[in-house]
Amino acid sequence: MRRTVACAVFSGVLLGSLAGVPASAETRYASPPASTDLSAATNALMRPADLTGVLAGGTASKDAYRVGYSNPPGGQDPLPVCVSGPRYAPLPIPGDSAIGYAATNGTVTQDVYRYASAGIAQRVWSGLNDKIPATCRGSFQDDDGRSTLSSTQLPGVSGGPQGWGVSDVTPYSAQYSVVYLLGDAIQMVSYTERRSSLPRGTVAAIGQLATSLAGRWIGRASAPMTQDATLTKAQTVMLTPADVPSALPVLTPAKGGWSDFTSYEPEVYLFGCFGVLEKLPAKASYAAGFGGSGDVFPGVGALGQKIYDFGSADAARKGWTRLTRAMAGCSENADVAIPASGDFSRQVHGISPLSFNGVPGLWSRQLERMDQSQSQCTNASGPTTCDSVTVKSYTVYLLVGDTIQSVGYSTGVTGLHQIKLDQLSVNVLAEELANRWVTYP
């Protein structure tokens, strides 16, 4: 398969397996949006109720609806306008300086790349406007069969320039996207599914949806706030760059640091251990993260908060009981000495000295080392020995009213070294954020 449709969003709490050497941080990304701007944006973005007729058929996923932003837009896997062959070259919307707002429900995604000014957006659009008809056209044959691409100009919206409708159909995936310039932003609304043809009516339905959403985006500043009140609360009180303490430094946007806020509705996963995910009936979750550069290696540091909303205190307590049981059975190399060389992984859990409303918290700590001293990499000067890396992560969980909250920090260094991580600062921040959540009007 030549592409996988996904919304790759940095979550801040990095507890996965170490997959490679550090990613370079040479690009400056946009700063996170203010909470008021974020709420106005998500209030205008696509919602499940917008998908009717042929577009409603692919929305039955258990984690069907996601909305928020990520810098850079789309994270590690931004959805391209099309993928041209036979070398499978994607045509992306350039997004290094943009805030990437997005909403996904089943097979339909709305991406809005908002730039620092209308002038910047116009320059980006001019290049994209030239590339779409040159790239998204024709057909080609490969081992999997014939792929066909086409692009058609569409009438502009709200006085803007003409847009594009782009079809990209392969033997195993079908995508149709509508792309418009909207002042200081570029919007793309896409239908994407793993099938060999577009369902009848999809082109017209996506066109109508894209036009409607474009109007909503343009009028977002004066629109009434109709999104879920808990989503607005999360955007208002959750982790911000101003909350990051000096003891927990993170990679900043000016140096290539990522950031994101994403709401998942519903949320069914709370805790992962050795590939097994603990499923819990949270009705929604909200995640905010800052730092890192899209790699499991967080470099200077990555900090994140996640809120799992269960809707009632009783449901949250039941979820907490399941989480406690799952964490108690999850450890690896807890009492094994760290070797001087070679790959090594340690994961341990425990009851925290930090309590919230009389309930002791839970903590999880992970150390991962990847010894690449016998591997060969290549840089601008030619072959060289690969960098070994060490990563340490710490997360604390608290039962907070109707919710379970996690706050985690991850940091890394090149080489096989010990790493200091200020767990107390994580605990202090977690308590501050929990109090902010319960005292919000």
C-alpha positions in Angstrom: 0.0 0.0 0.0 1.5 3.3 -1.0 -0.1 5.4 1.7 -1.9 5.0 5.0 -4.5 7.6 5.9 -3.9 8.7 9.5 -3.9 11.6 11.8 -0.5 11.5 13.4 -0.6 13.8 16.3 2.1 14.3 19.0 0.6 13.4 22.3 3.3 14.8 24.6 3.6 11.6 26.7 6.0 9.4 24.9 5.8 5.8 26.1 6.3 3.8 23.0 9.3 1.8 21.9 12.4 3.6 20.8 12.4 3.4 17.0 15.5 5.3 15.8 18.0 8.1 16.2 16.9 11.6 17.0 15.1 13.6 14.3 16.8 16.8 13.3 15.1 20.0 14.4 16.1 22.5 11.7 12.6 23.9 10.9 10.8 26.7 12.8 7.2 25.8 13.4 4.2 28.1 14.2 3.6 28.8 17.9 0.5 27.2 19.5 -2.7 29.2 19.1 -4.3 31.0 22.0 -7.1 29.1 23.6 -9.7 31.6 22.3 -8.4 31.2 18.8 -8.4 27.4 19.2 -12.0 27.3 20.4 -13.2 29.6 17.6 -11.5 27.3 15.1 -12.8 24.0 16.4 -16.2 25.5 16.8 -16.2 26.2 13.0 -14.7 22.9 12.0 -16.5 19.8 10.7 -18.7 17.8 13.1 -20.3 14.4 12.8 -23.7 15.9 12.1 -22.3 17.6 9.0 -21.9 14.2 7.3 -25.1 13.0 5.7 -26.0 10.8 2.8 -23.1 9.0 1.2 -20.6 10.6 3.6 -22.3 9.2 6.7 -21.6 5.6 5.7 -18.0 5.5 6.8 -18.3 7.1 10.3 -19.0 4.0 12.5 -15.5 3.8 13.9 -15.3 3.6 17.7 -12.9 6.6 17.7 -14.7 8.2 14.8 -14.4 11.9 15.7 -11.1 13.9 16.2 -10.7 17.6 16.3 -8.0 20.0 17.2 -4.7 21.4 15.9 -1.1 20.2 15.3 2.1 22.0 14.5 3.4 21.0 12.0 0.0 20.4 10.3 -0.8 16.7 10.1 2.1 15.7 12.3 4.2 12.8 10.8 1.6 11.9 8.1 -0.2 14.9 6.6 -2.8 13.9 4.1 -1.5 14.9 0.6 -3.6 16.5 -2.1 -2.6 13.5 -4.3 0.2 11.0 -4.7 1.6 10.8 -8.2 3.3 7.8 -9.7 5.0 5.6 -10.6 7.4 6.8 -7.8 4.5 7.6 -5.4 5.5 11.3 -4.9 3.0 13.0 -2.5 1.9 16.6 -3.2 1.4 18.1 0.2 0.0 21.5 1.3 3.2 23.3 2.5 2.7 23.7 6.2 6.0 24.5 8.0 4.8 28.0 9.1 1.1 27.2 9.5 -1.1 26.1 12.3 -2.8 22.9 11.2 -6.4 22.7 12.4 -8.2 19.5 11.5 -11.3 17.5 12.1 -11.8 13.8 11.1 -14.8 11.6 11.3 -14.6 8.2 9.7 -13.7 8.6 6.0 -13.9 12.4 5.9 -11.3 14.9 7.0 -11.2 18.7 7.0 -7.7 20.2 7.1 -7.2 24.0 7.5 -3.7 25.3 7.2 -3.7 28.8 8.7 -0.8 31.0 7.9 0.6 34.1 9.7 -1.0 36.4 7.0 -3.1 36.4 3.9 0.0 37.3 1.9 1.8 34.2 3.0 -1.2 32.1 2.3 -1.5 33.6 -1.2 2.1 32.8 -2.0 1.7 29.2 -0.8 -1.5 28.9 -2.9 0.2 30.3 -6.0 2.7 27.4 -5.9 0.0 24.8 -5.1 -2.3 26.2 -7.8 0.4 25.5 -10.3 1.4 22.1 -9.0 -2.1 20.5 -8.7 -2.9 20.4 -12.4 0.6 19.4 -13.3 0.9 16.7 -10.7 -2.6 15.3 -10.0 -3.4 14.0 -13.4 -2.9 10.9 -15.7 -2.6 7.2 -14.9 0.1 4.7 -14.3 0.6 1.0 -13.8 2.4 -0.8 -11.0 2.4 -4.3 -9.6 -0.9 -3.6 -7.8 -2.8 -2.4 -10.9 -3.6 0.9 -12.5 -4.0 4.2 -10.6 -5.8 7.3 -12.0 -5.5 10.9 -11.0 -7.5 13.9 -12.2 -8.0 17.6 -11.2 -10.8 20.0 -12.0 -11.1 23.7 -11.3 -14.0 24.7 -9.1 -15.8 28.0 -8.6 -14.3 30.0 -5.7 -16.1 30.6 -2.4 -16.8 33.9 -0.7 -15.1 36.0 -3.3 -11.9 33.8 -3.3 -10.1 32.4 -6.3 -11.1 29.2 -8.0 -10.5 26.0 -6.1 -9.6 22.4 -7.1 -11.4 19.1 -7.0 -8.8 16.3 -7.0 -9.5 12.6 -7.5 -6.8 10.0 -6.7 -8.0 6.4 -7.2 -5.8 3.3 -6.9 -6.7 -0.5 -6.8 -6.6 -0.2 -3.0 -7.5 3.4 -2.0 -9.8 6.1 -3.2 -9.5 9.8 -2.3 -11.4 12.9 -3.5 -10.4 16.3 -2.1 -11.6 19.8 -2.6 -9.0 22.6 -2.0 -9.7 26.3 -1.5 -7.8 29.4 -0.5 -9.7 31.2 2.3 -8.0 34.5 3.1 -5.1 33.6 5.4 -5.8 29.8 5.2 -6.0 26.9 2.8 -8.7 24.4 3.4 -8.8 20.8 2.1 -11.8 18.6 2.6 -11.2 14.9 1.7 -13.0 11.6 1.4 -10.5 8.8 1.8 -11.2 5.1 2.1 -9.5 1.8 1.4 -11.5 0.8 -1.7 -10.9 0.7 -5.4 -13.5 3.3 -6.4 -15.3 6.4 -5.2 -18.9 5.7 -4.1 -21.5 7.3 -6.3 -22.3 10.8 -5.2 -19.1 11.3 -3.3 -17.7 14.0 -5.6 -20.9 16.2 -5.3 -21.2 15.6 -1.5 -17.6 16.6 -0.8 -18.0 19.6 -3.0 -21.1 20.7 -1.1 -19.5 20.0 2.3 -16.3 21.9 1.4 -18.3 25.0 0.4 -20.4 24.9 3.6 -17.3 24.5 5.8 -15.5 27.2 4.0 -18.2 29.7 4.8 -18.3 28.6 8.4 -14.5 29.0 8.7 -14.6 32.5 7.3 -17.3 33.5 9.7 -15.8 31.8 12.8 -14.9 35.0 14.7 -18.6 36.1 15.0 -20.2 32.7 15.2 -22.0 31.6 18.4 -20.1 29.0 20.5 -22.1 25.8 19.9 -19.4 23.1 20.4 -19.4 20.9 23.4 -18.9 22.9 26.6 -16.3 20.4 28.0 -14.2 20.8 24.8 -14.1 24.5 25.3 -13.3 24.0 29.0 -10.4 21.7 28.0 -9.0 24.2 25.6 -9.2 26.9 28.2 -7.7 25.2 31.3 -5.4 22.5 30.0 -1.6 22.7 29.6 -0.2 25.8 27.8 3.4 26.8 27.0 3.2 29.3 30.0 2.7 26.3 32.3 6.0 24.6 31.3 8.4 24.9 34.3 12.1 25.6 33.9 12.8 22.2 35.5 11.0 20.5 32.6 12.4 22.1 29.4 10.9 21.3 26.1 12.0 21.8 22.5 10.4 25.2 21.4 8.7 25.9 18.0 11.5 28.2 17.1 13.9 25.2 17.2 11.6 22.7 15.6 9.4 21.7 18.6 6.0 20.3 17.9 2.7 21.1 19.7 -0.9 19.9 19.5 -4.3 19.8 21.1 -6.7 17.0 20.1 -10.1 15.9 21.3 -11.2 12.2 20.7 -14.8 11.3 21.0 -15.4 8.7 22.2 -12.2 7.6 23.8 -11.7 3.9 24.5 -8.0 3.5 25.3 -6.4 4.6 28.6 -3.2 2.7 29.2 -0.8 0.6 27.0 1.5 -2.1 28.3 3.6 -4.4 26.1 1.3 -3.9 23.2 -1.9 -4.5 25.2 -4.2 -1.5 25.5 -6.6 -1.2 28.5 -10.0 -0.2 27.1 -12.2 2.0 29.2 -15.6 3.6 28.4 -14.5 7.3 28.6 -16.9 9.4 26.5 -14.1 11.7 25.4 -10.5 12.6 25.9 -8.5 15.8 25.5 -4.7 15.9 24.9 -2.3 18.8 24.9 1.4 18.4 24.2 4.5 20.5 23.7 8.0 19.7 22.6 9.7 16.8 20.8 10.2 16.7 17.0 7.9 14.0 15.9 10.3 11.2 16.8 10.0 8.9 19.8 13.3 10.6 20.8 12.2 13.8 22.6 15.5 15.5 22.6 15.5 18.4 25.1 12.1 17.3 26.3 8.4 16.8 25.6 5.6 17.5 28.1 1.9 16.5 27.8 -1.4 16.4 29.6 -4.4 14.2 28.8 -7.9 14.3 30.3 -10.2 11.2 30.1 -13.8 12.4 30.6 -16.1 9.6 31.9 -19.1 11.8 32.4 -19.7 10.8 36.0 -17.7 10.3 39.2 -18.9 6.7 39.5 -17.7 5.8 36.0 -14.4 7.6 36.6 -13.9 5.6 39.8 -14.6 2.3 37.9 -12.1 3.4 35.2 -9.5 4.2 38.0 -9.9 0.7 39.5 -9.2 -0.9 36.1 -6.3 1.4 35.5 -4.8 0.5 38.9 -5.1 -3.2 38.2 -3.6 -2.9 34.7 -0.6 -0.9 35.9 0.1 -3.3 38.8 0.7 -6.1 36.3 2.9 -4.1 33.9 6.7 -4.0 34.5 9.9 -5.0 32.8 13.4 -5.3 34.1 12.4 -3.5 37.3 15.3 -5.0 39.3 17.8 -5.6 36.6 21.0 -3.6 36.6 21.5 -1.3 33.6 24.2 -2.8 31.4 27.1 -0.8 30.2 26.3 -1.5 26.5 23.6 -3.0 24.4 19.9 -2.2 24.1 17.9 -2.0 27.3 14.4 -1.2 28.4 12.9 -0.8 31.9 9.3 0.0 32.8 8.1 0.3 36.4 4.9 1.5 38.1 3.8 2.4 41.6 1.5 4.3 43.9 2.3 8.0 44.0 2.9 10.0 47.2 0.8 12.6 45.5 -2.9 12.4 46.4 -5.8 14.3 45.0 -9.0 14.6 47.0 -7.7 11.8 49.2 -7.0 9.3 46.4 -3.3 8.5 45.9 -2.1 8.9 42.3 -0.4 6.3 40.1 3.0 6.7 38.4 4.7 5.1 35.5 8.4 5.4 34.6 10.3 4.1 31.6 13.9 4.0 30.5 14.9 3.0 27.0 18.4 2.8 25.5 19.3 1.9 21.9 22.9 1.0 21.3 23.8 1.7 17.7 27.6 1.7 18.1 27.9 -1.2 15.7 25.6 0.4 13.1 26.5 2.6 10.2 24.7 5.8 9.2 25.3 8.4 6.6 25.5 12.2 7.0 26.6 15.0 4.7 30.2 13.9 5.1 29.5 10.3 4.3 29.4 7.1 6.3 29.6 7.5 10.1 28.8 5.6 13.3 25.1 5.9 14.3 24.3 7.8 17.5 23.2 5.7 20.4 20.3 7.2 22.4 18.8 7.1 25.9 15.2 8.2 26.7 13.6 8.5 30.2 9.8 9.2 30.7 7.7 9.7 33.8 3.9 10.0 34.0 1.6 10.6 36.9 -2.1 9.7 36.9 -4.8 11.3 39.1 -8.5 10.7 39.7 -10.0 14.1 39.2 -13.8 14.2 39.7 -15.5 12.8 36.6 -12.1 12.4 34.9 -8.7 10.7 35.0 -5.8 13.0 34.3 -2.3 12.1 33.2 0.7 14.4 33.0 3.9 13.1 31.5 7.4 14.3 30.7 10.0 12.7 28.5 13.6 13.7 27.8 16.6 12.1 26.0 20.3 12.4 25.3 22.6 10.9 22.6 24.8 8.2 24.0 24.2 5.5 26.7 24.0 7.7 29.8 22.0 8.2 33.0 19.4 10.9 32.7 18.1 13.1 35.5 14.3 13.7 35.4 12.6 16.0 37.9 9.6 13.8 38.9 8.6 16.3 41.7 8.1 19.1 39.2 5.8 16.8 37.1 3.8 16.0 40.3 3.5 19.7 41.2 2.4 20.6 37.7 -0.1 17.7 37.7 -1.7 18.9 40.9 -1.9 22.5 39.6 -3.6 21.4 36.4 -6.0 19.1 38.3 -7.0 22.0 40.6 -7.5 24.2 37.6 -9.8 21.6 36.0 -12.1 21.2 39.0 -12.3 24.9 39.8 -13.2 26.1 36.3 -16.7 27.7 36.3 
